[in-house]
Amino acid sequence: MATVVTMPKLGFDMAEGTLVRWVRGIGETVQKGEVLAEIETDKATVEVEAVESGVRKHLVEEGVAVPIGTPIAIIGTADEPIDEIAVPSQTPSRPAVAAERASPAPASPQPVEAAGTLPAGLRASPLARRMASEASLDLGAVTGSGPGGRVTKTDVAAALRRPAAGPPPGSTQAAPGQPPRPEKDEFISPTRLRQAISRRMTASKQQVPHFYLTADLDAAQLVRMRAEANAALPEDTRLSIHDFVLRAAALALRSFPALNASLDGDRIVRHAAVHVGTAVAVDGGLLTVVVRDTDLKSVPAISSELRLLVGRARDGRVRADDIEGSTFTVSNLGMYEVDEFIAIINPPEAAILAVGAAREVPVVEGSQVVPGWRMKVTLSADHRVTDGAEAARWLQRLRTYLEHPIRLFL
């Protein structure tokens, strides 16, 4: 039976989305689960999958922003009648440029054609086009590494990192190894992602009564077990400390469901499933990618899945399930040699864990000072959902798993 596809809700605070590109045209065959269209939200450009086979009719044009729930297409097999299908009345749509009022116009705007192409047949992903537009970068000068020479987000990012041809006459030369000094102040309009982060984090700090607990963990066995495991693994499948932390946090949440919760109006929802999110740095801000059913997966399985999720996020190819539905979040800055920090809760979740670097430092064992490994973690929790004693017990359980990591494999 033919089905009406609507603009999906890809976040609890999402009000509308922009239909960036139809991946499948009218009459093309598309199987259930294949990518049908690319939708841009405040967070990212998301690939929307088909729920049935076959594209019969597009109801929204590319480049138009519409509210969630608005019909965008009819899909089904070629022999199914679609004239009698009742399509809910649409809220008047608007050009996506209206949603970009706060963004600067590119110095040399390039009209975007259908199917993700630019004039002269140049192909570029939606995120790559947006990044180039915001940086006033000529996409024609960027070599694409994607299928058919398509310019990707990675290609644009690499082009932006390349040094300029040379300083203008009269400019001050930077010392060797130092970045050049800008000639004048730069005024930047925040990207949609940065604006969304600003709104959500401001609301979280103003409306959520945070409290914080820090634990200093003995990471010696964790570091040793990771090293032993990685010695037996291919380089592209090696485990990170973060993989162990996700598994430990998920198991601890099973024991303390009050932290695996969210607020729904006046009610507290204790989630049956444990979906742990990971904060990932992308161009223009942060995204949270979600490993679903984290408590049911092994450390290697978590590592493999997370590697795919992070790769799609940084390439601008996330799917709806990649970034939505987390019940708890872990933010790790250890790879940047940060010892300790606190994180802001990601609403509507009840807690977030901030993880610092594992460091080799002097520790006291009995009456002697010996080399050891320590790692600090800080839990931020919502006092409306939990309290200090319960959160402290959760940290104790997390400590047990990370200081005795063999338990993560039992």
RODO-2510 file (C-alpha; in nm, 4 decimals, decimal comma):
residues 410
     n   res          X          Y          Z
     1     m     0,0000     0,0000     0,0000
     2     a     0,1327     0,3463    -0,0914
     3     t     0,2490     0,5505     0,2055
     4     v     0,2752     0,9218     0,2794
     5     v     0,6197     1,0215     0,4097
     6     t     0,6251     1,3203     0,6432
     7     m     0,8997     1,5529     0,7644
     8     p     1,0422     1,3526     1,0570
     9     k     1,0999     1,4882     1,4059
    10     l     1,4748     1,4424     1,4550
    11     g     1,5042     1,5990     1,7984
    12     f     1,2823     1,6837     2,0910
    13     d     1,3204     2,0576     2,0160
    14     m     1,3060     2,0343     1,6354
    15     a     1,0237     2,2401     1,4834
    16     e     1,1056     2,2210     1,1123
    17     g     1,3514     2,0797     0,8627
    18     t     1,4867     2,1740     0,5220
    19     l     1,4586     1,9215     0,2404
    20     v     1,8109     1,9614     0,1044
    21     r     1,8133     1,6916    -0,1635
    22     w     1,6007     1,4122    -0,3025
    23     v     1,8346     1,1132    -0,3274
    24     r     1,5690     0,9186    -0,5198
    25     g     1,3690     1,0787    -0,8005
    26     i     1,0091     1,0147    -0,9007
    27     g     0,9717     0,6671    -1,0499
    28     e     1,3067     0,5424    -0,9179
    29     t     1,3211     0,2162    -0,7309
    30     v     1,4077     0,2506    -0,3637
    31     q     1,4069    -0,0391    -0,1225
    32     k     1,2961    -0,0186     0,2377
    33     g     1,5880     0,1085     0,4448
    34     e     1,7636     0,2876     0,1570
    35     v     1,8226     0,6628     0,1703
    36     l     1,5295     0,8579     0,0277
    37     a     1,6235     1,2198     0,1007
    38     e     1,8614     1,4447     0,2921
    39     i     1,7029     1,6654     0,5586
    40     e     1,8871     1,9547     0,7231
    41     t     1,8123     2,0328     1,0864
    42     d     1,9779     2,2736     1,3273
    43     k     2,2206     1,9958     1,4149
    44     a     2,3202     1,8290     1,0899
    45     t     2,2227     1,7075     0,7467
    46     v     2,0454     1,3766     0,8108
    47     e     1,9801     1,0905     0,5708
    48     v     1,6137     0,9811     0,5827
    49     e     1,5439     0,6190     0,4950
    50     a     1,2469     0,4883     0,2974
    51     v     0,9852     0,2872     0,4881
    52     e     0,8456     0,1273     0,1716
    53     s     0,9614     0,0663    -0,1861
    54     g     0,9328     0,3007    -0,4860
    55     v     0,8984     0,6796    -0,5196
    56     r     0,5676     0,7950    -0,6669
    57     k     0,5454     1,1660    -0,5932
    58     h     0,7470     1,4459    -0,4319
    59     l     0,5350     1,6878    -0,2286
    60     v     0,8108     1,9291    -0,1220
    61     e     1,0779     2,0767    -0,3459
    62     e     1,4478     2,0799    -0,2682
    63     g     1,5661     2,3778    -0,0668
    64     v     1,2335     2,4299     0,1126
    65     a     1,1880     2,4302     0,4914
    66     v     0,8651     2,2830     0,6302
    67     p     0,7354     2,2031     0,9818
    68     i     0,7679     1,8527     1,1218
    69     g     0,4799     1,6261     1,0223
    70     t     0,4362     1,7943     0,6837
    71     p     0,3882     1,5396     0,3991
    72     i     0,6971     1,5401     0,1762
    73     a     0,6469     1,2378    -0,0541
    74     i     0,4309     0,9410    -0,1484
    75     i     0,6091     0,6086    -0,1907
    76     g     0,4888     0,2660    -0,2985
    77     t     0,4927     0,0261    -0,5912
    78     a     0,4123     0,1401    -0,9454
    79     d     0,0783    -0,0466    -0,9640
    80     e    -0,0680     0,1156    -0,6526
    81     p    -0,3172     0,3998    -0,7097
    82     i    -0,2220     0,7215    -0,5319
    83     d    -0,4963     0,9613    -0,6403
    84     e    -0,7280     0,8538    -0,3585
    85     i    -0,4625     0,8775    -0,0900
    86     a    -0,5589     1,1426     0,1615
    87     v    -0,2659     1,3780     0,2034
    88     p    -0,2978     1,5906     0,5188
    89     s    -0,3139     1,9613     0,4503
    90     q     0,0298     2,1175     0,4417
    91     t     0,1451     2,4134     0,6400
    92     p     0,2706     2,6649     0,3836
    93     s     0,6352     2,5939     0,3193
    94     r     0,9033     2,8574     0,2737
    95     p     1,2394     2,8777     0,1028
    96     a     1,5208     2,7531     0,3233
    97     v     1,6976     3,0846     0,2872
    98     a     1,4435     3,2320     0,5272
    99     a     1,5743     3,0035     0,7979
   100     e     1,9263     3,1273     0,7289
   101     r     1,8627     3,4931     0,8044
   102     a     2,1344     3,4927     1,0685
   103     s     2,3928     3,3384     0,8353
   104     p     2,6158     3,5518     0,6118
   105     a     2,5605     3,5347     0,2392
   106     p     2,8568     3,3961     0,0430
   107     a     3,0732     3,6469    -0,1409
   108     s     3,0116     3,4674    -0,4713
   109     p     2,6881     3,2718    -0,4422
   110     q     2,6564     2,9660    -0,6627
   111     p     2,3085     2,8456    -0,7589
   112     v     2,2506     2,4895    -0,6451
   113     e     2,1007     2,2497    -0,8948
   114     a     1,9043     1,9329    -0,8287
   115     a     2,0606     1,6076    -0,7096
   116     g     2,3342     1,7795    -0,5107
   117     t     2,5176     1,9280    -0,8096
   118     l     2,6550     2,2713    -0,8822
   119     p     2,6981     2,4490    -1,2171
   120     a     2,9279     2,2771    -1,4690
   121     g     2,8395     1,9386    -1,3213
   122     l     3,0374     1,9827    -0,9991
   123     r     2,8936     1,7521    -0,7312
   124     a     2,9030     1,8363    -0,3612
   125     s     2,7307     1,7118    -0,0470
   126     p     2,4876     1,9519     0,1261
   127     l     2,7207     1,9962     0,4237
   128     a     3,0168     2,0642     0,1934
   129     r     2,8148     2,3295     0,0072
   130     r     2,7126     2,4966     0,3331
   131     m     3,0687     2,4938     0,4730
   132     a     3,2054     2,6404     0,1495
   133     s     2,9328     2,9058     0,1431
   134     e     3,0008     3,0153     0,5009
   135     a     3,3766     3,0358     0,4307
   136     s     3,3320     3,2018     0,0879
   137     l     3,5285     2,9120    -0,0641
   138     d     3,5067     2,8401    -0,4367
   139     l     3,4015     2,4746    -0,4598
   140     g     3,5372     2,4628    -0,8122
   141     a     3,8874     2,4778    -0,6677
   142     v     3,8275     2,1776    -0,4371
   143     t     3,9078     1,8243    -0,5529
   144     g     3,6312     1,5833    -0,4542
   145     s     3,7129     1,2459    -0,3002
   146     g     3,3564     1,1108    -0,2947
   147     p     3,1829     0,8871    -0,5505
   148     g     3,2028     1,0379    -0,8970
   149     g     3,4294     1,3159    -0,7703
   150     r     3,1668     1,4468    -0,5270
   151     v     3,3070     1,7106    -0,2914
   152     t     3,2598     1,6051     0,0713
   153     k     3,2824     1,7845     0,4038
   154     t     3,6292     1,6335     0,4531
   155     d     3,7473     1,7826     0,1211
   156     v     3,6229     2,1304     0,2159
   157     a     3,7768     2,1070     0,5629
   158     a     4,1112     2,0080     0,4094
   159     a     4,0942     2,2995     0,1646
   160     l     4,0233     2,5441     0,4463
   161     r     4,3266     2,4148     0,6389
   162     r     4,5655     2,4827     0,3515
   163     p     4,7784     2,7948     0,3964
   164     a     4,7056     3,0930     0,1781
   165     a     4,9244     3,1520    -0,1271
   166     g     5,1203     3,4187     0,0574
   167     p     5,0835     3,7276     0,2756
   168     p     4,9668     4,0475     0,1099
   169     p     5,2248     4,3212     0,0531
   170     g     5,3089     4,5095     0,3697
   171     s     5,1709     4,2423     0,6042
   172     t     5,3625     4,1342     0,9133
   173     q     5,5329     3,7976     0,8755
   174     a     5,4637     3,5440     1,1500
   175     a     5,7512     3,3816     1,3331
   176     p     5,8489     3,0355     1,2052
   177     g     5,5995     2,7763     1,3261
   178     q     5,3449     3,0425     1,4286
   179     p     5,0121     3,1082     1,2527
   180     p     4,9897     3,4406     1,0698
   181     r     4,8323     3,7310     1,2547
   182     p     4,4982     3,8464     1,1072
   183     e     4,4985     4,1840     0,9382
   184     k     4,1681     4,2916     1,0957
   185     d     3,8876     4,1788     1,3257
   186     e     3,6621     3,9080     1,1912
   187     f     3,2855     3,9131     1,2450
   188     i     3,1215     3,5702     1,2136
   189     s     2,7534     3,4849     1,2157
   190     p     2,7025     3,1578     1,4069
   191     t     2,6101     2,8504     1,2066
   192     r     2,2723     2,6868     1,2634
   193     l     2,4470     2,4163     1,4662
   194     r     2,6201     2,6734     1,6864
   195     q     2,2900     2,8584     1,7332
   196     a     2,1175     2,5345     1,8365
   197     i     2,3950     2,4530     2,0857
   198     s     2,3686     2,8046     2,2268
   199     r     1,9924     2,7753     2,2790
   200     r     1,9994     2,4309     2,4342
   201     m     2,2989     2,4794     2,6631
   202     t     2,1756     2,8193     2,7848
   203     a     1,8355     2,6712     2,8639
   204     s     1,9984     2,3736     3,0367
   205     k     2,2162     2,5860     3,2667
   206     q     1,9297     2,8242     3,3447
   207     q     1,6503     2,5713     3,3932
   208     v     1,8192     2,2505     3,5150
   209     p     1,9469     2,2454     3,8767
   210     h     2,2864     2,0859     3,8144
   211     f     2,5042     1,9303     4,0810
   212     y     2,8490     1,7787     4,0280
   213     l     3,0474     1,4861     4,1686
   214     t     3,4105     1,4067     4,0808
   215     a     3,5945     1,0777     4,1301
   216     d     3,9683     1,0128     4,0913
   217     l     3,9998     0,6576     3,9561
   218     d     4,2876     0,4103     3,9589
   219     a     4,3262     0,3446     3,5854
   220     a     4,6258     0,1082     3,5991
   221     q     4,4367    -0,2146     3,5188
   222     l     4,2284    -0,0355     3,2541
   223     v     4,5383     0,0951     3,0744
   224     r     4,7049    -0,2479     3,0980
   225     m     4,4027    -0,4391     2,9685
   226     r     4,3563    -0,1979     2,6780
   227     a     4,7224    -0,2361     2,5810
   228     e     4,7013    -0,6172     2,5934
   229     a     4,3824    -0,6210     2,3863
   230     n     4,5209    -0,3815     2,1248
   231     a     4,8374    -0,5867     2,0869
   232     a     4,6188    -0,8655     1,9463
   233     l     4,3959    -0,6441     1,7278
   234     p     4,4477    -0,4919     1,3817
   235     e     4,5317    -0,1217     1,3963
   236     d     4,1958    -0,0105     1,2532
   237     t     3,9982    -0,1985     1,5215
   238     r     4,1954    -0,1047     1,8308
   239     l     4,0066    -0,0091     2,1450
   240     s     4,0082     0,3291     2,3176
   241     i     3,9666     0,4126     2,6845
   242     h     3,6369     0,5711     2,5816
   243     d     3,5011     0,2360     2,4604
   244     f     3,5551     0,0884     2,8074
   245     v     3,3955     0,3937     2,9724
   246     l     3,0795     0,3619     2,7607
   247     r     3,0388    -0,0033     2,8557
   248     a     3,1047     0,0708     3,2249
   249     a     2,8602     0,3637     3,2296
   250     a     2,5897     0,1535     3,0635
   251     l     2,6247    -0,1319     3,3126
   252     a     2,6198     0,1132     3,6043
   253     l     2,2996     0,2672     3,4654
   254     r     2,1313    -0,0731     3,4743
   255     s     2,1956    -0,0809     3,8489
   256     f     2,0836     0,2801     3,9039
   257     p     1,7955     0,3480     3,6620
   258     a     1,7242     0,6880     3,8181
   259     l     2,0177     0,8249     3,6178
   260     n     1,9007     0,6559     3,2981
   261     a     1,6030     0,8894     3,2928
   262     s     1,4540     1,2043     3,1455
   263     l     1,1818     1,4550     3,2283
   264     d     0,8545     1,4497     3,0381
   265     g     0,6601     1,7469     3,1683
   266     d     0,5846     1,6711     3,5319
   267     r     0,6779     1,3044     3,4986
   268     i     1,0123     1,1302     3,5285
   269     v     1,0657     0,8640     3,2616
   270     r     1,2989     0,5818     3,3619
   271     h     1,4041     0,4282     3,0325
   272     a     1,4068     0,0524     2,9879
   273     a     1,6791     0,0662     2,7226
   274     v     2,0246     0,2106     2,7827
   275     h     2,1321     0,4256     2,4857
   276     v     2,4593     0,6034     2,5640
   277     g     2,5513     0,9106     2,3608
   278     t     2,9017     1,0366     2,2862
   279     a     2,9747     1,4039     2,2293
   280     v     3,1677     1,4379     1,9009
   281     a     3,3479     1,7500     1,7799
   282     v     3,2449     1,8430     1,4246
   283     d     3,2962     2,1556     1,2192
   284     g     3,0935     2,4324     1,3800
   285     g     3,0152     2,2618     1,7104
   286     l     2,9248     1,9302     1,8715
   287     l     2,6973     1,6395     1,7839
   288     t     2,5962     1,3536     2,0115
   289     v     2,6050     1,0140     1,8393
   290     v     2,4235     0,7268     2,0087
   291     v     2,5276     0,3647     2,0657
   292     r     2,1951     0,1913     2,1228
   293     d     2,1525    -0,0828     2,3818
   294     t     2,5037    -0,0111     2,5037
   295     d     2,4621    -0,2361     2,8061
   296     l     2,3986    -0,5371     2,5806
   297     k     2,7104    -0,4915     2,3656
   298     s     3,0709    -0,5944     2,4221
   299     v     3,3548    -0,3427     2,4356
   300     p     3,4768    -0,4398     2,0835
   301     a     3,1212    -0,4116     1,9470
   302     i     3,0802    -0,0677     2,1053
   303     s     3,4152     0,0387     1,9587
   304     s     3,3250    -0,0781     1,6075
   305     e     2,9815     0,0850     1,6103
   306     l     3,1112     0,4097     1,7555
   307     r     3,3802     0,4298     1,4878
   308     l     3,1122     0,4141     1,2174
   309     l     2,8900     0,6703     1,3923
   310     v     3,1720     0,9195     1,4414
   311     g     3,2838     0,8757     1,0812
   312     r     2,9357     0,9493     0,9468
   313     a     2,8974     1,2498     1,1785
   314     r     3,2251     1,4058     1,0651
   315     d     3,1462     1,3345     0,6989
   316     g     2,8016     1,4966     0,7303
   317     r     2,6176     1,1690     0,6540
   318     v     2,4373     1,1024     0,9816
   319     r     2,1093     0,9165     0,9984
   320     a     1,8225     0,9994     1,2290
   321     d     1,8998     0,7098     1,4656
   322     d     2,2665     0,8164     1,4822
   323     i     2,1987     1,1330     1,6795
   324     e     1,8662     1,0908     1,8582
   325     g     1,7334     0,8877     2,1485
   326     s     2,0253     0,8906     2,3932
   327     t     1,9319     0,8309     2,7577
   328     f     2,2733     0,9313     2,9019
   329     t     2,5774     1,1071     2,7541
   330     v     2,9539     1,0738     2,7967
   331     s     3,1811     1,3638     2,6996
   332     n     3,5510     1,2748     2,6819
   333     l     3,8282     1,5354     2,6427
   334     g     4,1094     1,3063     2,7507
   335     m     4,2499     1,2917     2,3971
   336     y     4,3151     1,6671     2,4274
   337     e     4,5144     1,6124     2,7496
   338     v     4,2411     1,7703     2,9631
   339     d     4,2696     1,6449     3,3204
   340     e     3,9254     1,7390     3,4502
   341     f     3,6156     1,9344     3,3471
   342     i     3,2402     1,9511     3,4024
   343     a     2,9832     1,9076     3,1263
   344     i     2,6399     2,0643     3,0822
   345     i     2,3477     1,8201     3,0860
   346     n     2,1985     1,7477     2,7446
   347     p     1,8181     1,7885     2,7939
   348     p     1,5957     1,6000     2,8429
   349     e     1,8527     1,3581     2,9907
   350     a     1,9130     1,3540     3,3667
   351     a     2,2924     1,3263     3,3686
   352     i     2,6173     1,3485     3,1732
   353     l     2,9657     1,2135     3,2502
   354     a     3,2794     1,4198     3,1766
   355     v     3,5975     1,2131     3,1330
   356     g     3,9533     1,3441     3,1589
   357     a     4,2842     1,1969     3,0460
   358     a     4,4381     0,8841     3,1972
   359     r     4,7782     0,9985     3,3243
   360     e     5,0809     0,8265     3,4704
   361     v     5,1514     1,0020     3,8019
   362     p     5,3152     0,9284     4,1400
   363     v     5,0766     0,7475     4,3750
   364     v     5,1071     0,6306     4,7330
   365     e     5,0867     0,2568     4,7956
   366     g     5,1300     0,1739     5,1597
   367     s     5,4325     0,3726     5,2694
   368     q     5,5874     0,4064     4,9245
   369     v     5,5482     0,6444     4,6321
   370     v     5,5317     0,4482     4,3076
   371     p     5,4276     0,5134     3,9452
   372     g     5,0560     0,4734     3,8803
   373     w     4,7748     0,5653     3,6423
   374     r     4,4886     0,7961     3,7448
   375     m     4,1842     0,9291     3,5618
   376     k     3,9266     1,1844     3,6798
   377     v     3,5589     1,1679     3,5897
   378     t     3,2870     1,4186     3,6821
   379     l     2,9160     1,3444     3,6852
   380     s     2,6714     1,6308     3,6242
   381     a     2,3202     1,5386     3,7387
   382     d     1,9735     1,6965     3,7469
   383     h     1,8634     1,7453     4,1089
   384     r     1,4981     1,7229     4,0021
   385     v     1,5547     1,3596     3,9019
   386     t     1,8211     1,2299     4,1421
   387     d     2,0224     1,3352     4,4460
   388     g     2,3808     1,3347     4,5673
   389     a     2,3766     1,0035     4,7518
   390     e     2,2291     0,8107     4,4589
   391     a     2,4662     0,9755     4,2105
   392     a     2,7606     0,8940     4,4410
   393     r     2,6593     0,5272     4,4475
   394     w     2,6438     0,5289     4,0679
   395     l     2,9983     0,6674     4,0588
   396     q     3,1089     0,3947     4,2987
   397     r     2,9676     0,1317     4,0631
   398     l     3,1405     0,2983     3,7673
   399     r     3,4659     0,2952     3,9659
   400     t     3,4300    -0,0784     4,0283
   401     y     3,3999    -0,1498     3,6557
   402     l     3,6849     0,0765     3,5452
   403     e     3,9277    -0,0166     3,8221
   404     h     3,8544    -0,3876     3,7609
   405     p     3,7855    -0,3908     3,3847
   406     i     3,7720    -0,7687     3,3631
   407     r     3,4156    -0,7254     3,4922
   408     l     3,3264    -0,5532     3,1666
   409     f     3,3867    -0,8818     2,9827
   410     l     3,1951    -1,1128     3,2168
***
